[in-house]
Amino acid sequence: MAKPTTPLLAVDIIIEHGKGIVLIERKNEPHGWALPGGFVDVGESLEAAAVREAREETSLDVGLRELFYVYGNPLRDRRGHTVSVVYIGKGAGTLKAADDAKNAGIFAYDDLPDPLAFDHKRIIDEYFVFTRTGKRPFPDIDLPR
């Protein structure tokens, strides 16, 4: 397979459910716990991909609430340059791991599992700052003002 000439596009979903957020334990490499998510299919909208991936991995019906942030550091995924559009949503139904999720759970900030895959620790940290302060993430680079 030819190497892509642009980054791959993915979605991740911070699913608020019960008294925490939903994380899945990955069956596939890289192993660890992660936000539910995955790659966007050709012809699929970002929002549809987020809802589909959430349902496939958690068995929850997710209503997207808002776009949180876009993460695109070329080193965020050791498999290759992947850009992830991260949504915040509300989960409904019974949580059950499915598809490429080995386990699923609901976690509070002070009870996160280890290890977390990709840059999901950073995303989760920034989400909890946002829930407390309303402050959204800001790029790691110095931008002209």
C-alpha positions in Angstrom: 0.0 0.0 0.0 1.3 3.4 -0.9 2.1 5.8 1.9 -0.5 8.6 2.2 0.5 12.0 1.1 -1.6 13.8 3.6 -2.4 12.9 7.3 -5.1 10.4 8.0 -8.3 11.8 9.5 -9.9 10.4 12.6 -12.5 11.4 15.2 -12.4 10.9 19.0 -15.4 11.3 21.3 -15.4 12.4 24.9 -18.6 10.6 26.0 -20.0 11.9 29.2 -21.9 9.1 30.8 -22.9 8.5 34.4 -20.5 10.3 36.7 -17.5 10.3 34.3 -16.3 9.8 30.8 -16.2 6.6 28.7 -12.8 5.0 27.8 -12.2 1.8 26.0 -9.4 -0.6 26.3 -8.0 -1.3 22.8 -7.8 -4.8 21.4 -5.3 -3.8 18.7 -2.0 -2.0 18.7 -1.2 0.4 20.2 -2.7 -1.2 23.3 -4.0 0.8 26.3 -7.0 2.8 27.2 -8.4 5.4 24.8 -11.3 7.7 24.0 -13.7 5.9 21.7 -13.0 6.9 18.1 -11.5 5.9 14.8 -10.9 6.8 11.2 -13.4 8.6 9.0 -14.7 6.6 6.0 -14.6 8.2 2.6 -17.9 9.9 1.9 -18.8 10.1 5.6 -19.2 13.3 7.6 -17.1 13.9 10.7 -20.2 13.9 12.9 -21.5 10.7 11.4 -18.1 9.0 11.9 -18.0 10.1 15.6 -21.5 8.8 16.3 -20.7 5.5 14.4 -17.4 4.9 16.1 -18.9 5.6 19.5 -21.7 3.1 18.9 -19.4 0.5 17.4 -17.0 0.6 20.4 -19.3 1.3 23.3 -22.8 0.2 22.3 -24.0 3.7 23.4 -26.2 6.1 21.5 -24.3 9.3 21.6 -25.6 12.8 21.0 -22.8 15.1 20.0 -22.9 18.3 22.1 -20.0 20.3 20.6 -16.7 20.2 18.8 -14.0 20.3 21.4 -10.7 20.7 19.5 -8.6 19.4 16.6 -5.3 17.6 17.5 -2.8 17.2 14.7 0.7 16.9 16.2 2.5 14.6 13.7 3.9 12.5 16.6 0.5 11.9 18.4 0.1 8.4 16.8 3.2 6.3 16.3 1.5 4.5 13.4 1.7 7.7 11.3 0.5 11.3 11.1 -3.1 11.4 12.1 -5.3 14.4 12.7 -8.2 13.8 15.2 -11.3 15.9 15.4 -12.5 15.6 19.0 -16.2 16.0 20.0 -17.9 16.1 23.3 -21.1 14.0 23.5 -23.6 12.6 25.9 -24.0 8.8 26.1 -27.4 7.0 26.4 -28.0 3.3 26.9 -26.0 0.5 28.4 -22.2 0.6 28.1 -20.8 -2.5 26.6 -17.4 -3.0 24.8 -17.7 -4.0 21.2 -15.9 -4.0 17.9 -12.2 -3.3 18.5 -12.7 -2.5 22.2 -11.7 -5.2 24.7 -13.2 -3.4 27.7 -15.1 -0.2 28.4 -15.5 1.8 31.6 -16.6 5.1 33.0 -13.9 7.0 34.7 -13.6 10.2 36.8 -10.5 12.4 36.3 -8.9 11.2 39.5 -9.4 7.5 38.6 -8.1 7.3 35.0 -6.7 3.9 33.9 -3.1 3.3 32.8 -1.7 3.4 30.2 -3.6 5.8 28.0 -2.9 5.4 24.3 -1.9 8.1 21.8 -2.1 11.6 23.3 -5.4 10.9 25.0 -4.1 11.8 28.5 -3.4 15.3 27.1 -6.9 15.5 25.5 -8.6 14.3 28.7 -6.5 16.8 30.9 -7.6 19.6 28.5 -11.2 18.5 28.6 -11.3 18.6 32.4 -9.7 22.1 32.4 -12.4 23.1 30.0 -15.2 21.7 32.2 -13.9 23.7 35.2 -12.8 26.9 33.5 -14.4 27.2 30.0 -10.8 27.5 28.7 -10.2 25.6 25.4 -6.9 24.1 24.4 -4.5 26.4 22.6 -1.8 25.3 20.1 1.7 24.5 21.4 3.3 26.8 18.9 4.1 30.5 19.2 1.7 32.4 16.9 2.2 36.0 15.9 -0.2 38.2 17.7 
